[in-house]
Amino acid sequence: MKLSTPIEKLLFTTIRIETRLPDGSFVDGTAFVFEYSTSDNTYPFLITAKHLINDALEGRITLYQGQNRSPIIGKGYTLDIDNFSKLWFCHPDDNANVAVTPFVPFVKHVENSGVSICFQALNDACVYDYENSDVSLVSNDVVYLGYPKHCWDKKHLLPVFRSGILSLPFDLDYQGNRQAIVDTQVIQGSSGSPVFIKSDQLKNSTENMLLGVLTNLSEVIENDTDEKETLSDNPLYESNMGQIIRMDVAIEAIVAYLQEKGFL
């Protein structure tokens, strides 16, 4: 498969993750590769939704094998990892459903075994600069890609593209948090997916721009006993709405990690 178009290259920005929780249940999700750059260095990270890795006893990530810098379609390399949650750094704000981890250790571990890995990293230049845009995105079509349960391409190990519509202005802090609302059904396995606004939705742009990280929209209802229940915590519940944690929040988590480790 030739990566000849920007949209095709996006297929190899994502990584499928699976976790096992203390109660024995399994959770599927999506992460994506993002390179954060300073004047001195570039730091590749995996970004995903925090709720996917909280308390995870074990985790599994599947990387793409490559040859001559091209992916070998359908050929992956799986890493099974104990104490998975300890590898991740969660955003300091409890309301920010984002976690990050350095990507280089995964790559080095695999390549030390003699296997080549292929991936496409997103970077700062891909991030939509909503704060300096003179156009407010609302009711625009967005696309995201990930591994919704039973729907992704297991034969070729490829994520699938899905779409939605921005339900409110993207630069509006929904419920006071830096997130936007998108009209789409977030099927289990899609949380952690990167969300993009396609170039044809933007003025003077030829690139698909990264908006943020997709998660299920947390909704709270009161049941008959007046106890509050978070529907997104119920595995039987799939919201018809999603939330996009904006990329500046994810980048904050990366910066906080680098500062804590003394890199910045």
C-alpha positions as CSV (number, residue, x, y, z in Angstrom):
1,M,0.0,0.0,0.0
2,K,1.4,3.4,-1.0
3,L,0.9,6.3,1.4
4,S,0.3,8.7,-1.4
5,T,-2.4,11.0,0.1
6,P,-2.6,12.8,3.4
7,I,-5.7,10.8,4.4
8,E,-4.0,7.5,3.8
9,K,-1.0,8.5,6.0
10,L,-3.4,9.0,8.8
11,L,-4.1,5.3,8.9
12,F,-0.7,4.7,10.5
13,T,-0.9,7.4,13.2
14,T,-3.0,5.2,15.5
15,I,-2.2,2.3,17.8
16,R,-4.7,-0.2,19.1
17,I,-4.6,-0.7,22.9
18,E,-6.2,-3.3,25.1
19,T,-6.2,-3.3,28.9
20,R,-7.3,-5.7,31.7
21,L,-8.8,-4.1,34.8
22,P,-8.7,-5.5,38.4
23,D,-12.2,-6.9,38.0
24,G,-11.1,-9.0,35.1
25,S,-12.8,-7.0,32.4
26,F,-11.1,-6.0,29.2
27,V,-11.2,-2.5,27.6
28,D,-10.4,-1.7,24.0
29,G,-9.2,1.7,22.9
30,T,-7.2,3.8,20.6
31,A,-4.0,5.8,21.0
32,F,-2.1,7.9,18.5
33,V,1.5,9.1,17.9
34,F,2.3,12.7,18.4
35,E,5.7,14.5,18.3
36,Y,6.1,17.4,20.6
37,S,9.0,19.7,19.5
38,T,11.1,22.3,21.3
39,S,14.0,24.3,19.9
40,D,16.4,21.5,21.1
41,N,14.6,18.2,20.7
42,T,11.6,16.3,19.4
43,Y,9.7,14.0,21.8
44,P,7.4,11.3,20.4
45,F,4.5,10.4,22.6
46,L,1.4,8.1,22.6
47,I,-1.8,10.0,23.5
48,T,-5.0,8.3,24.6
49,A,-8.0,8.8,27.0
50,K,-7.1,8.6,30.6
51,H,-10.0,6.3,31.6
52,L,-8.7,3.6,29.3
53,I,-5.5,3.1,31.3
54,N,-6.6,4.0,34.9
55,D,-6.0,1.0,37.1
56,A,-5.0,-1.2,34.2
57,L,-3.2,-4.3,35.4
58,E,-2.1,-5.4,32.0
59,G,-2.0,-3.8,28.6
60,R,-1.4,-4.7,25.0
61,I,-0.4,-2.5,22.2
62,T,-0.1,-3.5,18.5
63,L,2.5,-1.8,16.3
64,Y,2.8,-2.0,12.5
65,Q,5.8,-3.8,11.1
66,G,7.5,-2.0,8.2
67,Q,10.0,-2.4,5.4
68,N,11.8,0.3,3.6
69,R,9.8,2.9,5.6
70,S,6.5,1.4,4.4
71,P,4.0,-0.6,6.5
72,I,3.6,-4.3,5.9
73,I,-0.2,-4.4,5.7
74,G,-1.6,-7.0,8.0
75,K,1.6,-7.7,9.9
76,G,1.8,-6.3,13.4
77,Y,3.9,-6.7,16.5
78,T,2.2,-7.1,19.8
79,L,3.6,-6.0,23.1
80,D,2.1,-7.4,26.3
81,I,2.9,-5.2,29.3
82,D,2.4,-5.7,33.0
83,N,1.5,-2.8,35.3
84,F,0.3,-1.0,32.2
85,S,-1.1,2.0,34.0
86,K,2.3,2.9,35.5
87,L,3.7,3.6,32.1
88,W,1.3,6.5,31.5
89,F,1.2,10.0,32.8
90,C,-2.2,11.5,33.4
91,H,-3.1,15.1,32.9
92,P,-2.9,16.8,36.4
93,D,-6.4,18.1,36.0
94,D,-8.8,15.4,37.0
95,N,-11.4,16.7,34.6
96,A,-9.0,16.3,31.6
97,N,-9.5,12.8,30.3
98,V,-6.0,12.5,28.7
99,A,-3.0,10.4,29.3
100,V,0.4,10.3,27.6
101,T,3.5,8.1,27.5
102,P,6.8,8.3,25.7
103,F,6.7,6.3,22.4
104,V,10.5,5.7,21.9
105,P,10.8,2.9,24.5
106,F,8.2,0.8,22.7
107,V,9.9,1.3,19.4
108,K,13.4,0.5,20.7
109,H,12.1,-2.6,22.5
110,V,10.7,-4.0,19.3
111,E,13.6,-2.9,17.0
112,N,16.1,-4.5,19.5
113,S,14.4,-7.8,18.7
114,G,15.3,-7.3,15.0
115,V,11.8,-6.1,13.8
116,S,11.3,-2.8,12.0
117,I,8.4,-0.6,12.9
118,C,6.5,1.8,10.7
119,F,4.3,4.6,11.9
120,Q,3.3,8.2,11.0
121,A,3.5,10.8,13.7
122,L,1.3,13.8,14.0
123,N,3.0,17.0,15.2
124,D,2.5,20.6,16.2
125,A,2.0,21.7,12.6
126,C,-1.0,19.4,12.3
127,V,-2.9,21.0,15.3
128,Y,-5.7,23.3,14.4
129,D,-5.0,26.8,15.9
130,Y,-8.6,27.6,17.0
131,E,-7.4,30.5,19.2
132,N,-6.0,32.5,16.3
133,S,-8.5,31.5,13.7
134,D,-10.9,34.1,12.4
135,V,-13.6,31.4,11.7
136,S,-15.5,29.6,14.4
137,L,-16.0,25.9,13.6
138,V,-19.6,24.8,14.3
139,S,-21.8,22.3,12.5
140,N,-18.7,21.2,10.5
141,D,-18.0,17.6,9.5
142,V,-15.2,16.0,11.4
143,V,-13.5,12.6,10.9
144,Y,-11.7,10.3,13.4
145,L,-10.1,6.9,13.2
146,G,-9.7,4.1,15.6
147,Y,-10.7,0.6,16.5
148,P,-14.4,0.4,17.4
149,K,-15.2,-3.0,18.8
150,H,-16.0,-5.6,16.1
151,C,-15.7,-3.0,13.4
152,W,-12.0,-2.4,12.7
153,D,-10.2,-4.4,10.1
154,K,-8.6,-7.3,11.9
155,K,-7.2,-8.9,8.8
156,H,-5.2,-5.8,7.7
157,L,-4.8,-4.4,11.3
158,L,-6.2,-1.1,10.1
159,P,-8.3,1.4,12.0
160,V,-11.5,2.7,10.4
161,F,-12.6,6.2,9.6
162,R,-15.9,7.5,11.1
163,S,-17.4,10.9,11.0
164,G,-19.5,13.3,13.1
165,I,-20.7,16.9,13.2
166,L,-19.5,19.6,15.7
167,S,-22.6,20.3,17.8
168,L,-21.4,23.5,19.3
169,P,-18.7,26.1,18.4
170,F,-15.3,24.3,18.7
171,D,-13.8,27.2,20.6
172,L,-16.5,27.2,23.2
173,D,-15.6,25.5,26.5
174,Y,-18.4,23.0,26.9
175,Q,-19.5,22.8,30.6
176,G,-16.5,25.0,31.4
177,N,-13.9,22.4,30.3
178,R,-11.7,22.6,27.2
179,Q,-13.7,20.2,25.2
180,A,-16.1,20.3,22.3
181,I,-19.1,18.2,21.5
182,V,-19.5,16.1,18.4
183,D,-22.6,14.3,17.2
184,T,-21.4,10.7,16.7
185,Q,-21.9,7.4,18.4
186,V,-18.7,6.6,20.3
187,I,-18.5,2.8,20.0
188,Q,-16.3,1.0,22.6
189,G,-12.7,1.0,21.3
190,S,-13.0,4.5,19.7
191,S,-12.1,6.4,22.8
192,G,-8.6,7.9,22.4
193,S,-9.1,8.4,18.7
194,P,-7.6,11.5,17.0
195,V,-10.2,13.8,15.5
196,F,-9.6,15.9,12.4
197,I,-11.2,18.7,10.5
198,K,-10.7,18.0,6.9
199,S,-9.0,20.5,4.7
200,D,-12.1,21.1,2.6
201,Q,-13.8,22.4,5.7
202,L,-11.1,25.1,6.2
203,K,-10.2,28.3,4.4
204,N,-6.8,28.4,2.8
205,S,-5.7,25.0,4.0
206,T,-4.6,21.9,2.1
207,E,-4.0,19.8,5.3
208,N,-6.3,17.8,7.6
209,M,-6.0,19.5,11.0
210,L,-5.9,17.7,14.3
211,L,-8.6,18.9,16.7
212,G,-8.1,16.6,19.7
213,V,-8.8,13.3,21.4
214,L,-12.2,11.6,21.2
215,T,-13.9,10.2,24.3
216,N,-17.5,9.2,25.2
217,L,-19.6,12.1,26.4
218,S,-20.0,11.7,30.2
219,E,-23.7,12.0,31.1
220,V,-25.1,11.9,34.6
221,I,-28.7,10.9,35.3
222,E,-30.6,10.2,38.4
223,N,-32.1,6.7,38.8
224,D,-35.2,5.7,40.8
225,T,-33.2,5.6,44.1
226,D,-31.9,9.2,43.5
227,E,-28.3,7.9,43.1
228,K,-26.3,9.4,40.3
229,E,-25.0,7.1,37.6
230,T,-22.4,8.0,35.1
231,L,-23.6,6.4,31.9
232,S,-20.3,6.4,30.2
233,D,-19.0,4.1,33.0
234,N,-21.7,1.5,32.1
235,P,-20.2,-0.9,29.4
236,L,-23.8,-1.5,28.1
237,Y,-24.2,2.2,27.4
238,E,-22.9,3.9,24.2
239,S,-23.6,7.6,23.9
240,N,-24.8,9.1,20.6
241,M,-22.6,12.1,21.5
242,G,-18.9,12.3,21.9
243,Q,-16.5,14.9,23.3
244,I,-13.3,16.1,21.9
245,I,-10.6,16.9,24.4
246,R,-8.8,19.7,22.6
247,M,-5.2,19.2,21.7
248,D,-3.9,22.0,23.8
249,V,-5.0,19.9,26.8
250,A,-3.1,16.9,25.5
251,I,0.0,19.0,24.9
252,E,-0.3,20.3,28.4
253,A,0.0,16.7,29.7
254,I,3.1,16.2,27.5
255,V,4.7,19.4,28.8
256,A,3.9,18.5,32.4
257,Y,5.5,15.0,32.0
258,L,8.7,16.5,30.4
259,Q,8.9,19.1,33.2
260,E,8.5,16.4,35.9
261,K,11.2,14.3,34.3
262,G,13.6,17.2,34.0
263,F,13.6,17.5,30.2
264,L,12.2,21.0,30.2
